[in-house]
Amino acid sequence: MVPNRKNILLKEFLSNEENLKLLEQYQRTPTICLKTQLDNNFKRFYLVIRHFAYLLKTIHFKAKMFDKSIRKYHQIYPLIVDGKTNGTEFSKKDLVDEFVDKISFMSLEEYVSNPEIMKAIFDLTDKQKQTLYHLYINDLSIKELAGYLGVSSQNVSKMKNQALKQVRENISIYTLKK
């Protein structure tokens, strides 16, 4: 006689051929040895199922807690780049795009008309030219430029000072040559 197969746990246990044969053998000749062996097999099987269920519940619980903490974080610190700014018609994303367009690099030489200064600027590195361009033509602060370039404010200040020093030295050299 086979037990009620509606029980999912028993179905799964008996899906193993070894366990099914052991049960059929026990039904034909019930002995204590077969019963003990069948019980031990079921206990091992059930222990594995319990461990698996525990892991699933733990993963589910941790996932819910993680989702809850992420939602709370996003509620406290929302991303509002696409939101409108103080009732104006422009979104913050539009302002960011405008800022990026503003700091696109043109040539510093285009803004200089004095030939000595032009020669002095020509000897600068591209990084120094870019620094001077954004600081003096685009009117960016050192902090804004540092954020744009991905360097520290001290590094931008140092580049600016080195570039200006080199321009001064080059101008004095070019004026002495005259």
JOURRA-V480811 format. One record per residue. N is the residue number from 0. RES is the residue in one small letter. SS is DSSP state (~ for helix, > for strand, _ for the rest). NEAR is the number of other ideal C-beta (glycine too) atoms within 10 Angstrom. D_LAST is the distance of its C-alpha to the last C-alpha in Angstrom with 1 decimal. Layout:
N,RES,SS,NEAR,D_LAST  N,RES,SS,NEAR,D_LAST
This chain:
0,m,_,5,115.8  1,v,_,10,112.1  2,p,_,12,110.6  3,n,_,7,109.3  4,r,_,9,106.2  5,k,_,7,104.8  6,n,_,11,103.3  7,i,~,8,99.7  8,l,~,11,99.5  9,l,~,17,102.7  10,k,~,12,101.7  11,e,~,12,98.5  12,f,~,19,100.4  13,l,~,20,103.0  14,s,_,9,100.4  15,n,_,12,100.1  16,e,~,8,102.9  17,e,~,8,103.7  18,n,~,18,104.4  19,l,~,13,106.4  20,k,~,11,108.6  21,l,~,18,109.1  22,l,~,20,110.3  23,e,~,12,112.6  24,q,~,14,114.0  25,y,~,15,114.6  26,q,~,12,116.4  27,r,~,8,118.7  28,t,_,7,119.4  29,p,_,9,118.3  30,t,_,10,117.8  31,i,~,7,116.1  32,c,~,8,113.8  33,l,~,16,112.5  34,k,~,12,112.2  35,t,~,10,110.1  36,q,~,15,107.9  37,l,~,16,107.4  38,d,~,10,106.7  39,n,~,10,104.1  40,n,~,16,102.4  41,f,~,17,102.3  42,k,~,10,101.0  43,r,~,10,98.1  44,f,~,17,97.4  45,y,~,12,97.5  46,l,~,10,95.3  47,v,~,10,92.6  48,i,~,13,92.9  49,r,~,10,92.6  50,h,~,10,89.5  51,f,~,10,88.0  52,a,~,10,88.9  53,y,~,10,87.5  54,l,~,10,84.1  55,l,~,10,84.1  56,k,~,10,84.8  57,t,~,10,82.2  58,i,~,10,79.5  59,h,~,10,80.6  60,f,~,10,80.6  61,k,~,10,77.1  62,a,~,10,75.7  63,k,~,10,77.2  64,m,~,10,75.7  65,f,~,10,72.3  66,d,~,10,72.4  67,k,~,10,73.5  68,s,~,10,70.6  69,i,~,10,68.0  70,r,~,10,69.5  71,k,~,10,69.4  72,y,~,10,65.7  73,h,~,10,64.8  74,q,~,8,66.8  75,i,~,7,64.9  76,y,_,8,61.4  77,p,_,9,61.6  78,l,_,7,59.0  79,i,_,11,58.2  80,v,_,11,55.2  81,d,_,9,57.2  82,g,_,10,58.8  83,k,>,12,58.0  84,t,_,13,55.9  85,n,_,5,57.7  86,g,_,5,59.6  87,t,_,10,56.6  88,e,_,7,56.6  89,f,_,12,53.8  90,s,>,15,54.6  91,k,~,14,52.4  92,k,~,13,51.8  93,d,~,15,50.3  94,l,~,13,48.0  95,v,~,11,47.0  96,d,~,12,46.3  97,e,~,11,44.2  98,f,~,13,42.2  99,v,~,10,41.6  100,d,~,8,40.5  101,k,~,11,38.1  102,i,_,17,36.4  103,s,_,8,36.1  104,f,_,12,32.6  105,m,_,10,30.3  106,s,_,11,26.7  107,l,~,22,24.3  108,e,~,14,21.6  109,e,~,9,24.0  110,y,~,13,23.6  111,v,_,15,19.8  112,s,_,8,18.1  113,n,_,10,14.6  114,p,~,9,12.4  115,e,~,17,10.5  116,i,~,16,14.0  117,m,~,13,15.4  118,k,~,16,13.4  119,a,~,22,14.4  120,i,~,23,17.9  121,f,~,12,18.2  122,d,_,14,18.1  123,l,_,19,21.0  124,t,_,12,24.6  125,d,~,9,27.0  126,k,~,13,29.0  127,q,~,19,26.0  128,k,~,18,25.1  129,q,~,19,28.8  130,t,~,28,29.1  131,l,~,19,26.3  132,y,~,21,27.7  133,h,~,24,31.2  134,l,~,20,30.5  135,y,~,13,28.2  136,i,~,15,29.1  137,n,_,16,32.8  138,d,_,9,33.3  139,l,_,20,35.3  140,s,_,12,36.1  141,i,~,18,35.4  142,k,~,12,39.1  143,e,~,17,39.4  144,l,~,23,36.5  145,a,~,18,38.1  146,g,~,13,41.3  147,y,~,16,39.7  148,l,~,16,37.9  149,g,_,7,40.9  150,v,_,15,39.2  151,s,_,12,39.5  152,s,~,14,37.8  153,q,~,10,36.4  154,n,~,15,34.9  155,v,~,23,33.2  156,s,~,16,31.9  157,k,~,13,30.6  158,m,~,22,28.8  159,k,~,18,27.3  160,n,~,11,26.1  161,q,~,15,24.6  162,a,~,22,22.8  163,l,~,16,21.4  164,k,~,10,20.4  165,q,~,16,18.7  166,v,~,19,16.9  167,r,~,11,15.8  168,e,~,12,14.7  169,n,~,18,12.8  170,i,~,16,11.0  171,s,~,12,10.2  172,i,~,13,9.0  173,y,~,16,6.8  174,t,~,10,5.4  175,l,~,7,5.4  176,k,~,7,3.8  177,k,_,5,0.0
